[in-house]
Structures are given as structure tokens and as C-alpha cells.
Amino acid sequence: MAKGKNVLTTGDVAKICHVAPRTVSKWFDNGQLKGYRIPGSKDRRIPVSELIRFMKVHNMPTTGLSVGKIRILVADSNEKTALALADALQSRADYEVQTVQTNFETGTVVQAFAPHVVLVSLLAEGIDAASICQGIRTNEDLQTIKIIAIANQLSDSESAALLQKGFDGYVPYSADAADVIKKIEEATAIIY
């Protein structure tokens, strides 16, 4: 499986599960393995999280999955703040972390790095968090990325507005690394 791949083809799943692609298609068609079809095509796509759920339900070894470390992208124009957060996440949770300071860098790195979570500052200059969120949410290949805003303390209505815009939550700037890690773990949790 390619590094950072969040959605798999039936061929990918067949290699991981050591079965024929047709077997994977049957699992998909009878509803055992959930996913979606590419519009205008018969091709099927299976999210990695769904494959993990399926493999656990059927007592299949997950050793064929190269999930690796959780990848985090920190988008903040304040390089010092971004690097401090990245260092804390790497040392305390052993995440693979990269930082960016602009919208353009964010788009480029999201494509290449394939993060599981994007932490984006709402107060950063040169970063339009809403535009980043919209760009990720409208790209079919990036649908599984979780987006967490870093913001000042928000009211309930402001927090609800963020969720409506496509964010998966927020952490206040005052949050310590443990709180940020907890929010990341909540966002990336796979429920079996």
C-alpha cells in the first residue's frame, strides 16, 4: 500500500488480504466491505478505516497494512509557534509532523504528505483556514483527512459554525500538547 493512501482499490485490498480481486468485489457487492463506486465507472474504492474494521471483524491479520505513524500537518504563519507544536507532538505522541506557513504550501504538502490530521491556525496571516478546509472537503482523494482549527476560545455558536464549514473540531491556542494530542486521537479514532 502506498504511503499515506487513505482509500484503496479492490486490487490494493486483494493484495493486503491475500485474495483475488474478484473476492474483494464480492465482499463489496454483498455489503460486507463498505466503500463507494467512482461516479460513471464500475470501479470501487474502500477507505482504509473500513478495511481495518472488516479485517478485525473477520479475524484477519492486519500486518499487510502499512499504516505507520499518524501524520500531522501544522498550518500556521508563525513559524516559531508551528515548530514548537510540531516538536511537542513528535516527542510526546511520536507523530510524524510537518509544518507550513502559507495556503500554497498547505495545498502542496497535503497532496505529497497525505496527513491524517491538519491543524490550522484561524489567526495566521497568509493562511485562509476556511479555504483550506473547503479545498480538502471538495477533493475526493482527501475526504478522510481530519481538520482541526487552532483558535481563541470559541462560543458554542462559533464552534457549531466551524463544524458546519467542515472542520472536525478545534483546540484553543492556550491548549497544552496533551490537550492537542487528545483532540487528534478523538478525531482519528476508528470505532470497531
N, CA, C and O of each residue as an XYZ file, in Angstrom:
768
protein
N       0.842     -1.177      0.000
C       0.000      0.000      0.000
C       0.882      1.234      0.000
O       1.856      1.290      0.751
N       0.570      2.211     -0.814
C       1.367      3.427     -0.907
C       1.275      4.220      0.384
O       0.234      4.253      1.041
N       2.392      4.864      0.736
C       2.431      5.656      1.956
C       1.369      6.745      1.890
O       1.273      7.478      0.905
N       0.587      6.839      2.936
C      -0.384      7.901      3.029
C      -1.674      7.666      2.279
O      -2.531      8.549      2.245
N      -1.833      6.525      1.688
C      -3.043      6.245      0.930
C      -4.190      5.998      1.903
O      -4.104      5.113      2.754
N      -5.263      6.777      1.778
C      -6.401      6.648      2.679
C      -7.547      5.860      2.071
O      -8.426      5.386      2.791
N      -7.547      5.713      0.746
C      -8.591      4.999      0.032
C      -7.918      3.986     -0.888
O      -6.936      4.306     -1.557
N      -8.441      2.776     -0.920
C      -7.809      1.691     -1.656
C      -8.686      1.183     -2.795
O      -9.912      1.283     -2.740
N      -8.055      0.644     -3.813
C      -8.773     -0.027     -4.888
C      -9.029     -1.474     -4.467
O      -8.482     -1.939     -3.468
N      -9.863     -2.182     -5.232
C     -10.092     -3.603     -4.926
C      -8.795     -4.393     -5.103
O      -8.573     -5.376     -4.396
N      -7.941     -3.978     -6.033
C      -6.645     -4.638     -6.214
C      -5.744     -4.463     -5.001
O      -5.065     -5.399     -4.579
N      -5.744     -3.246     -4.440
C      -4.955     -2.986     -3.229
C      -5.430     -3.885     -2.092
O      -4.629     -4.518     -1.403
N      -6.756     -3.929     -1.909
C      -7.327     -4.734     -0.823
C      -7.022     -6.216     -1.045
O      -6.726     -6.939     -0.093
N      -7.094     -6.665     -2.292
C      -6.808     -8.072     -2.597
C      -5.381     -8.438     -2.202
O      -5.148     -9.505     -1.634
N      -4.419     -7.554     -2.502
C      -3.018     -7.824     -2.125
C      -2.863     -7.874     -0.609
O      -2.177     -8.750     -0.082
N      -3.498     -6.937      0.091
C      -3.377     -6.879      1.551
C      -3.988     -8.125      2.197
O      -3.434     -8.672      3.151
N      -5.138     -8.568      1.667
C      -5.857     -9.701      2.258
C      -5.463    -11.047      1.663
O      -5.952    -12.089      2.100
N      -4.577    -11.029      0.665
C      -4.119    -12.263      0.014
C      -5.283    -13.053     -0.596
O      -5.404    -14.264     -0.410
N      -6.141    -12.323     -1.335
C      -7.249    -12.947     -2.049
C      -7.280    -12.384     -3.472
O      -6.530    -11.464     -3.800
N      -8.144    -12.938     -4.299
C      -8.298    -12.447     -5.668
C      -9.134    -11.154     -5.659
O     -10.009    -10.993     -4.808
N      -8.872    -10.243     -6.593
C      -9.668     -9.015     -6.673
C     -11.173     -9.290     -6.778
O     -11.980     -8.524     -6.249
N     -11.546    -10.358     -7.445
C     -12.962    -10.707     -7.576
C     -13.586    -11.006     -6.210
O     -14.756    -10.699     -5.983
N     -12.819    -11.595     -5.311
C     -13.314    -11.869     -3.957
C     -13.625    -10.555     -3.249
O     -14.650    -10.436     -2.577
N     -12.748     -9.575     -3.397
C     -12.963     -8.259     -2.782
C     -14.222     -7.624     -3.371
O     -15.016     -7.027     -2.645
N     -14.404     -7.753     -4.684
C     -15.603     -7.210     -5.335
C     -16.868     -7.851     -4.764
O     -17.874     -7.170     -4.563
N     -16.820     -9.142     -4.506
C     -17.980     -9.836     -3.918
C     -18.256     -9.318     -2.513
O     -19.409     -9.075     -2.156
N     -17.195     -9.146     -1.705
C     -17.369     -8.588     -0.351
C     -18.034     -7.228     -0.435
O     -18.939     -6.917      0.340
N     -17.580     -6.420     -1.383
C     -18.118     -5.077     -1.570
C     -19.584     -5.142     -2.011
O     -20.442     -4.474     -1.435
N     -19.859     -5.951     -3.034
C     -21.200     -6.015     -3.619
C     -22.253     -6.572     -2.660
O     -23.420     -6.187     -2.731
N     -21.845     -7.479     -1.762
C     -22.840     -8.007     -0.822
C     -22.879     -7.218      0.495
O     -23.568     -7.615      1.435
N     -22.146     -6.110      0.561
C     -22.241     -5.210      1.703
C     -21.348     -5.524      2.886
O     -21.396     -4.824      3.898
N     -20.529     -6.572      2.778
C     -19.630     -6.897      3.891
C     -18.523     -5.861      4.037
O     -18.106     -5.539      5.149
N     -18.057     -5.349      2.920
C     -16.974     -4.369      2.886
C     -17.552     -3.084      2.310
O     -17.986     -3.051      1.159
N     -17.557     -2.041      3.105
C     -18.193     -0.789      2.690
C     -17.203      0.114      1.965
O     -15.999      0.083      2.221
N     -17.734      0.906      1.068
C     -16.930      1.842      0.309
C     -17.828      2.584     -0.651
O     -19.002      2.806     -0.353
N     -17.305      2.970     -1.789
C     -18.106      3.687     -2.776
C     -17.609      3.366     -4.177
O     -16.495      2.879     -4.365
N     -18.451      3.648     -5.143
C     -18.080      3.480     -6.547
C     -17.688      4.840     -7.108
O     -18.240      5.867     -6.714
N     -16.735      4.837     -8.026
C     -16.346      6.056     -8.728
C     -17.509      6.406     -9.666
O     -17.936      5.562    -10.454
N     -18.027      7.644     -9.589
C     -19.140      8.021    -10.455
C     -18.791      7.808    -11.937
O     -17.703      8.165    -12.390
N     -19.733      7.222    -12.673
C     -19.533      6.972    -14.095
C     -18.641      5.781    -14.396
O     -18.197      5.594    -15.529
N     -18.382      4.976    -13.372
C     -17.471      3.851    -13.524
C     -17.951      2.702    -12.644
O     -18.796      2.892    -11.769
N     -17.417      1.530    -12.874
C     -17.726      0.393    -12.007
C     -16.647      0.212    -10.942
O     -16.752     -0.672    -10.093
N     -15.607      1.054    -10.989
C     -14.502      0.935    -10.039
C     -14.981      1.194     -8.619
O     -15.805      2.076     -8.374
N     -14.457      0.418     -7.699
C     -14.815      0.532     -6.296
C     -13.639      1.113     -5.516
O     -12.482      0.913     -5.888
N     -13.936      1.830     -4.436
C     -12.915      2.368     -3.550
C     -13.302      2.034     -2.111
O     -14.465      2.151     -1.724
N     -12.321      1.620     -1.334
C     -12.552      1.219      0.049
C     -11.655      2.053      0.956
O     -10.433      2.011      0.814
N     -12.245      2.823      1.902
C     -11.423      3.577      2.857
C     -10.615      2.615      3.736
O     -11.099      1.544      4.101
N      -9.395      3.003      4.067
C      -8.523      2.166      4.903
C      -9.204      1.843      6.225
O      -9.120      0.713      6.706
N      -9.882      2.830      6.820
C     -10.544      2.595      8.110
C     -11.595      1.490      7.995
O     -11.765      0.700      8.924
N     -12.302      1.430      6.862
C     -13.303      0.391      6.647
C     -12.634     -0.968      6.464
O     -13.136     -1.981      6.951
N     -11.503     -0.990      5.764
C     -10.787     -2.252      5.594
C     -10.302     -2.776      6.946
O     -10.397     -3.973      7.217
N      -9.791     -1.896      7.783
C      -9.327     -2.316      9.112
C     -10.494     -2.903      9.907
O     -10.351     -3.948     10.541
N     -11.655     -2.228      9.873
C     -12.843     -2.731     10.569
C     -13.209     -4.123     10.054
O     -13.451     -5.039     10.840
N     -13.248     -4.274      8.738
C     -13.599     -5.543      8.109
C     -12.620     -6.642      8.523
O     -13.031     -7.751      8.864
N     -11.329     -6.330      8.492
C     -10.315     -7.333      8.831
C     -10.428     -7.754     10.295
O     -10.247     -8.930     10.613
N     -10.721     -6.823     11.176
C     -10.851     -7.171     12.596
C     -12.093     -8.034     12.834
O     -12.043     -9.007     13.587
N     -13.208     -7.674     12.188
C     -14.443     -8.448     12.335
C     -14.230     -9.888     11.890
O     -14.781    -10.810     12.492
N     -13.435    -10.090     10.842
C     -13.213    -11.423     10.285
C     -11.904    -12.058     10.759
O     -11.422    -13.019     10.161
N     -11.336    -11.516     11.831
C     -10.112    -12.056     12.429
C      -8.977    -12.225     11.427
O      -8.226    -13.198     11.491
N      -8.856    -11.291     10.516
C      -7.780    -11.327      9.522
C      -6.589    -10.537     10.081
O      -6.793     -9.500     10.712
N      -5.374    -10.994      9.868
C      -4.210    -10.242     10.350
C      -4.081     -8.919      9.586
O      -4.235     -8.876      8.366
N      -3.799     -7.853     10.319
C      -3.666     -6.533      9.701
C      -2.204     -6.189      9.411
O      -1.866     -5.032      9.164
N      -1.356     -7.193      9.444
C       0.076     -6.938      9.231
C       0.373     -6.455      7.816
O       1.412     -5.835      7.589
N      -0.514     -6.724      6.862
C      -0.305     -6.281      5.484
C      -0.530     -4.797      5.294
O      -0.169     -4.231      4.263
N      -1.129     -4.168      6.294
C      -1.363     -2.723      6.218
C      -0.120     -1.983      6.695
O       0.418     -2.272      7.763
N       0.318     -1.042      5.902
C       1.478     -0.239      6.323
C       0.973      1.112      6.805
O       1.250      2.149      6.203
N       0.237      1.078      7.891
C      -0.379      2.297      8.395
C       0.678      3.261      8.925
O       0.621      4.456      8.636
N       1.626      2.764      9.684
C       2.706      3.612     10.175
C       2.227      4.618     11.197
O       1.195      4.435     11.842
N       2.998      5.688     11.331
C       2.688      6.731     12.301
C       1.562      7.623     11.788
O       1.338      7.751     10.584
N       0.869      8.230     12.735
C      -0.130      9.223     12.374
C       0.612     10.459     11.876
O       1.543     10.942     12.519
N       0.179     10.966     10.709
C       0.822     12.132     10.098
C      -0.010     13.380     10.368
O      -1.217     13.410     10.128
N       0.664     14.405     10.872
C       0.021     15.664     11.232
C       0.665     16.785     10.435
O       1.888     16.847     10.309
N      -0.172     17.677      9.894
C       0.323     18.881      9.224
C      -0.133     20.077     10.046
O      -1.325     20.246     10.300
N       0.819     20.905     10.459
C       0.512     22.117     11.211
C       0.635     23.306     10.264
O       1.711     23.578      9.731
N      -0.481     24.014     10.059
C      -0.504     25.179      9.170
C      -0.656     26.436     10.020
O      -1.731     26.722     10.546
N       0.448     27.183     10.144
C       0.458     28.405     10.954
C       1.544     29.313     10.401
O       2.673     28.871     10.187
N       1.210     30.589     10.165
C       2.195     31.514      9.606
C       3.280     31.879     10.616
O       4.339     32.375     10.232
N       3.030     31.639     11.892
C       4.038     31.887     12.922
C       4.922     30.637     13.014
O       4.567     29.657     13.669
N       6.070     30.690     12.349
C       6.935     29.516     12.255
C       7.378     29.016     13.628
O       7.450     27.808     13.858
N       7.670     29.933     14.529
C       8.130     29.552     15.866
C       7.049     28.750     16.602
O       7.338     27.716     17.204
N       5.820     29.229     16.547
C       4.704     28.532     17.199
C       4.465     27.170     16.554
O       4.262     26.173     17.248
N       4.490     27.136     15.216
C       4.256     25.885     14.497
C       5.321     24.847     14.834
O       5.003     23.682     15.071
N       6.572     25.266     14.854
C       7.662     24.335     15.160
C       7.590     23.840     16.601
O       7.881     22.675     16.871
N       7.204     24.717     17.531
C       7.073     24.305     18.927
C       5.982     23.242     19.076
O       6.152     22.256     19.792
N       4.863     23.460     18.389
C       3.783     22.475     18.442
C       4.225     21.162     17.781
O       3.963     20.078     18.301
N       4.892     21.274     16.643
C       5.377     20.078     15.937
C       6.330     19.286     16.819
O       6.216     18.063     16.906
N       7.261     19.959     17.473
C       8.210     19.277     18.368
C       7.484     18.563     19.499
O       7.808     17.423     19.832
N       6.493     19.243     20.091
C       5.741     18.639     21.195
C       4.984     17.397     20.721
O       4.950     16.386     21.422
N       4.377     17.472     19.530
C       3.617     16.327     19.023
C       4.536     15.157     18.668
O       4.176     13.998     18.875
N       5.707     15.454     18.140
C       6.656     14.389     17.793
C       7.213     13.722     19.038
O       7.308     12.497     19.096
N       7.581     14.518     20.036
C       8.225     13.935     21.213
C       7.225     13.270     22.160
O       7.553     12.261     22.785
N       6.016     13.813     22.276
C       5.071     13.278     23.251
C       4.164     12.191     22.684
O       3.692     11.338     23.434
N       3.909     12.204     21.365
C       2.991     11.218     20.800
C       3.606     10.435     19.655
O       2.950      9.562     19.088
N       4.841     10.725     19.305
C       5.544     10.033     18.225
C       4.805     10.139     16.888
O       4.800      9.199     16.093
N       4.177     11.305     16.654
C       3.540     11.563     15.367
C       4.604     11.996     14.367
O       5.664     12.495     14.745
N       4.307     11.797     13.088
C       5.135     12.334     12.020
C       4.515     13.699     11.691
O       3.354     13.768     11.285
N       5.276     14.776     11.863
C       4.713     16.121     11.752
C       5.495     16.966     10.757
O       6.725     16.934     10.721
N       4.755     17.725      9.950
C       5.348     18.737      9.079
C       4.635     20.051      9.332
O       3.486     20.067      9.774
N       5.324     21.168      9.049
C       4.721     22.483      9.225
C       4.741     23.251      7.910
O       5.617     23.049      7.068
N       3.757     24.138      7.749
C       3.682     25.022      6.584
C       3.252     26.406      7.065
O       2.640     26.551      8.123
N       3.590     27.430      6.257
C       3.279     28.796      6.659
C       2.334     29.533      5.700
O       1.976     30.677      5.978
N       1.916     28.922      4.580
C       1.030     29.598      3.628
C      -0.026     28.627      3.097
O       0.084     27.410      3.248
N      -1.051     29.206      2.471
C      -2.079     28.370      1.826
C      -1.461     27.501      0.740
O      -1.756     26.310      0.647
N      -0.597     28.104     -0.086
C       0.010     27.364     -1.191
C       0.802     26.166     -0.672
O       0.660     25.049     -1.171
N       1.637     26.414      0.337
C       2.419     25.313      0.930
C       1.490     24.229      1.470
O       1.763     23.037      1.326
N       0.396     24.652      2.091
C      -0.547     23.689      2.665
C      -1.085     22.759      1.586
O      -1.097     21.540      1.757
N      -1.530     23.342      0.469
C      -2.066     22.528     -0.624
C      -1.050     21.558     -1.183
O      -1.363     20.398     -1.449
N       0.176     22.042     -1.360
C       1.241     21.205     -1.904
C       1.589     20.061     -0.951
O       1.710     18.910     -1.371
N       1.748     20.383      0.327
C       2.167     19.384      1.307
C       1.039     18.384      1.586
O       1.308     17.202      1.802
N      -0.216     18.841      1.584
C      -1.336     17.915      1.797
C      -1.303     16.824      0.730
O      -1.505     15.649      1.039
N      -1.052     17.201     -0.514
C      -1.015     16.222     -1.602
C       0.151     15.237     -1.446
O      -0.018     14.034     -1.645
N       1.329     15.750     -1.090
C       2.529     14.897     -1.029
C       2.636     14.108      0.277
O       3.023     12.939      0.263
N       2.297     14.733      1.398
C       2.493     14.154      2.728
C       1.300     13.280      3.150
O       1.457     12.358      3.950
N       0.116     13.572      2.613
C      -1.119     12.849      2.944
C      -1.317     12.741      4.455
O      -1.319     11.639      5.002
N      -1.484     13.882      5.133
C      -1.653     13.833      6.586
C      -2.987     13.210      6.982
O      -3.958     13.251      6.225
N      -3.016     12.637      8.172
C      -4.273     12.149      8.734
C      -5.048     13.330      9.317
O      -6.279     13.358      9.284
N      -4.301     14.313      9.856
C      -4.905     15.477     10.500
C      -4.169     16.738     10.054
O      -2.941     16.759      9.965
N      -4.950     17.794      9.773
C      -4.390     19.118      9.523
C      -4.814     19.996     10.687
O      -6.006     20.173     10.937
N      -3.836     20.548     11.399
C      -4.087     21.538     12.446
C      -3.850     22.893     11.789
O      -2.732     23.180     11.362
N      -4.885     23.734     11.700
C      -4.745     25.002     11.002
C      -5.144     26.164     11.908
O      -6.210     26.160     12.524
N      -4.262     27.151     11.972
C      -4.487     28.327     12.798
C      -5.507     29.245     12.128
O      -5.383     29.567     10.946
N      -6.516     29.663     12.895
C      -7.511     30.587     12.358
C      -7.005     32.025     12.363
O      -7.558     32.869     11.658
N      -5.978     32.318     13.136
C      -5.463     33.682     13.235
C      -4.192     33.914     12.420
O      -3.625     35.005     12.459
N      -3.749     32.916     11.697
C      -2.494     33.035     10.956
C      -2.647     33.985      9.767
O      -3.646     33.958      9.047
N      -1.632     34.818      9.586
C      -1.599     35.690      8.416
C      -1.127     34.859      7.227
O      -0.206     34.053      7.357
N      -1.751     35.052      6.080
C      -1.331     34.314      4.893
C      -1.919     32.921      4.799
O      -1.621     32.176      3.865
N      -2.755     32.566      5.768
C      -3.421     31.262      5.737
C      -4.916     31.494      5.886
O      -5.370     32.066      6.877
N      -5.668     31.052      4.905
C      -7.120     31.156      4.947
C      -7.649     29.775      5.328
O      -7.813     28.903      4.475
N      -7.912     29.590      6.618
C      -8.314     28.279      7.136
C      -9.592     27.772      6.469
O      -9.708     26.580      6.182
N     -10.545     28.661      6.224
C     -11.806     28.237      5.595
C     -11.557     27.729      4.178
O     -12.170     26.750      3.751
N     -10.662     28.390      3.453
C     -10.338     27.975      2.089
C      -9.606     26.630      2.088
O      -9.854     25.792      1.221
N      -8.714     26.424      3.045
C      -8.013     25.138      3.168
C      -9.026     24.034      3.454
O      -8.988     22.970      2.836
N      -9.927     24.294      4.392
C     -10.947     23.304      4.752
C     -11.809     22.972      3.539
O     -12.060     21.800      3.255
N     -12.256     23.986      2.831
C     -13.106     23.763      1.657
C     -12.354     22.976      0.580
O     -12.920     22.080     -0.046
N     -11.079     23.313      0.367
C     -10.279     22.607     -0.629
C     -10.132     21.133     -0.318
O     -10.187     20.293     -1.216
N      -9.945     20.818      0.958
C      -9.813     19.415      1.369
C     -11.160     18.698      1.254
O     -11.226     17.574      0.756
N     -12.214     19.334      1.706
C     -13.543     18.699      1.705
C     -14.090     18.469      0.297
O     -14.901     17.565      0.099
N     -13.668     19.261     -0.679
C     -14.190     19.090     -2.038
C     -13.323     18.169     -2.896
O     -13.669     17.885     -4.043
N     -12.199     17.700     -2.350
C     -11.327     16.791     -3.096
C     -11.595     15.359     -2.639
O     -11.340     15.008     -1.488
N     -12.106     14.547     -3.543
C     -12.492     13.173     -3.219
C     -11.355     12.360     -2.589
O     -11.601     11.532     -1.712
N     -10.128     12.587     -3.026
C      -8.991     11.827     -2.513
C      -8.584     12.235     -1.098
O      -7.812     11.527     -0.453
N      -9.092     13.366     -0.609
C      -8.677     13.880      0.693
C      -9.783     13.804      1.744
O      -9.629     14.339      2.842
N     -10.882     13.155      1.423
C     -12.059     13.143      2.291
C     -11.802     12.635      3.706
O     -12.497     13.043      4.636
N     -10.832     11.765      3.887
C     -10.625     11.178      5.213
C      -9.740     12.031      6.126
O      -9.570     11.709      7.302
N      -9.180     13.110      5.592
C      -8.337     13.987      6.421
C      -9.210     14.710      7.436
O     -10.261     15.252      7.095
N      -8.765     14.710      8.673
C      -9.459     15.448      9.732
C      -8.836     16.835      9.817
O      -7.617     16.983      9.724
N      -9.685     17.857      9.994
C      -9.207     19.230     10.050
C      -9.600     19.812     11.403
O     -10.780     19.901     11.743
N      -8.587     20.202     12.163
C      -8.812     20.773     13.485
C      -8.285     22.204     13.479
O      -7.124     22.451     13.154
N      -9.158     23.143     13.844
C      -8.768     24.548     13.900
C      -8.058     24.837     15.219
O      -8.377     24.258     16.258
N      -7.102     25.731     15.152
C      -6.468     26.261     16.361
C      -7.002     27.679     16.476
O      -6.752     28.511     15.603
N      -7.736     27.958     17.544
C      -8.455     29.232     17.642
C      -8.425     29.758     19.065
O      -8.024     29.064     19.999
N      -8.864     31.016     19.207
C      -9.113     31.532     20.547
C     -10.317     30.787     21.093
O     -10.977     30.054     20.355
N     -10.612     30.961     22.367
C     -11.766     30.287     22.949
C     -13.004     30.662     22.144
O     -13.259     31.845     21.921
N     -13.776     29.672     21.705
C     -14.949     29.917     20.876
C     -16.233     29.681     21.661
O     -16.292     28.835     22.553
N     -17.252     30.446     21.310
C     -18.571     30.219     21.905
C     -19.172     28.970     21.261
O     -18.633     28.446     20.286
N     -20.282     28.503     21.809
C     -20.942     27.326     21.252
C     -21.382     27.574     19.809
O     -21.263     26.686     18.965
N     -21.887     28.768     19.522
C     -22.353     29.053     18.158
C     -21.168     29.156     17.190
O     -21.272     28.729     16.040
N     -20.046     29.720     17.649
C     -18.851     29.788     16.790
C     -18.296     28.390     16.529
O     -17.865     28.087     15.416
N     -18.306     27.547     17.548
C     -17.839     26.172     17.400
C     -18.743     25.411     16.430
O     -18.250     24.657     15.592
N     -20.053     25.600     16.533
C     -21.006     24.947     15.632
C     -20.796     25.434     14.196
O     -20.899     24.648     13.254
N     -20.503     26.723     14.028
C     -20.259     27.277     12.694
C     -19.021     26.629     12.063
O     -19.012     26.345     10.865
N     -17.983     26.398     12.865
C     -16.782     25.721     12.361
C     -17.118     24.318     11.862
O     -16.667     23.905     10.794
N     -17.906     23.599     12.636
C     -18.292     22.239     12.246
C     -19.103     22.265     10.951
O     -18.930     21.398     10.095
N     -19.978     23.247     10.805
C     -20.781     23.367      9.575
C     -19.909     23.662      8.365
O     -20.253     23.277      7.247
N     -18.784     24.339      8.573
C     -17.883     24.660      7.464
C     -17.014     23.468      7.079
O     -16.306     23.522      6.073
N     -17.058     22.389      7.864
C     -16.306     21.187      7.507
C     -15.163     20.843      8.445
O     -14.493     19.828      8.252
N     -14.928     21.668      9.456
C     -13.884     21.350     10.436
C     -14.370     20.209     11.322
O     -15.572     20.027     11.514
N     -13.423     19.445     11.859
C     -13.769     18.335     12.740
C     -13.675     18.719     14.205
O     -13.895     17.882     15.080
N     -13.354     19.960     14.480
C     -13.249     20.441     15.844
C     -12.214     21.542     15.948
O     -11.658     21.994     14.946
N     -11.963     21.968     17.182
C     -10.945     22.988     17.386
C     -10.272     22.793     18.730
O     -10.817     22.158     19.633
N      -9.086     23.348     18.843
C      -8.380     23.422     20.121
C      -8.020     24.882     20.341
O      -7.654     25.574     19.391
N      -8.115     25.362     21.573
C      -7.733     26.750     21.834
C      -6.209     26.927     21.777
O      -5.455     25.989     22.031
N      -5.775     28.143     21.439
C      -4.341     28.429     21.419
C      -3.700     28.124     22.757
O      -2.525     27.764     22.823
N      -4.474     28.270     23.826
C      -3.929     28.054     25.171
C      -3.775     26.573     25.522
O      -3.223     26.249     26.574
N      -4.251     25.672     24.663
C      -4.196     24.237     24.953
C      -2.740     23.765     25.023
O      -1.890     24.202     24.248
N      -2.482     22.873     25.962
C      -1.132     22.302     26.013
C      -1.079     21.088     25.074
O      -2.100     20.667     24.531
N       0.100     20.547     24.897
C       0.301     19.446     23.951
C      -0.596     18.261     24.263
O      -1.093     17.615     23.341
N      -0.818     17.954     25.541
C      -1.659     16.818     25.914
C      -3.091     17.005     25.415
O      -3.720     16.048     24.964
N      -3.612     18.244     25.493
C      -4.973     18.516     25.007
C      -5.048     18.393     23.490
O      -6.033     17.885     22.953
N      -4.008     18.857     22.797
C      -3.976     18.756     21.334
C      -3.912     17.280     20.921
O      -4.614     16.859     20.002
N      -3.079     16.507     21.597
C      -2.962     15.069     21.308
C      -4.302     14.372     21.548
O      -4.714     13.526     20.754
N      -4.973     14.724     22.632
C      -6.285     14.126     22.929
C      -7.268     14.435     21.798
O      -8.008     13.550     21.370
N      -7.287     15.677     21.309
C      -8.192     16.072     20.220
C      -7.847     15.314     18.931
O      -8.742     14.898     18.196
N      -6.548     15.138     18.661
C      -6.120     14.378     17.474
C      -6.579     12.933     17.590
O      -7.091     12.362     16.627
N      -6.397     12.339     18.769
C      -6.800     10.941     18.970
C      -8.311     10.767     18.841
O      -8.776      9.760     18.307
N      -9.075     11.740     19.325
C     -10.533     11.682     19.168
C     -10.904     11.750     17.689
O     -11.779     11.017     17.229
N     -10.240     12.625     16.954
C     -10.567     12.817     15.534
C     -10.183     11.616     14.689
O     -10.867     11.304     13.715
N      -9.100     10.937     15.044
C      -8.610      9.823     14.233
C      -9.052      8.455     14.739
O      -8.703      7.434     14.145
N      -9.817      8.423     15.828
C     -10.230      7.136     16.411
C     -11.074      6.353     15.418
O     -11.968      6.899     14.770
N     -10.775      5.069     15.312
C     -11.572      4.160     14.485
C     -12.376      3.291     15.449
O     -11.812      2.572     16.275
N     -13.679      3.367     15.333
C     -14.545      2.601     16.224
C     -14.865      1.269     15.567
O     -15.368      1.231     14.444
N     -14.575      0.177     16.262
C     -14.784     -1.164     15.707
C     -16.101     -1.725     16.147
O     -16.449     -2.846     15.777
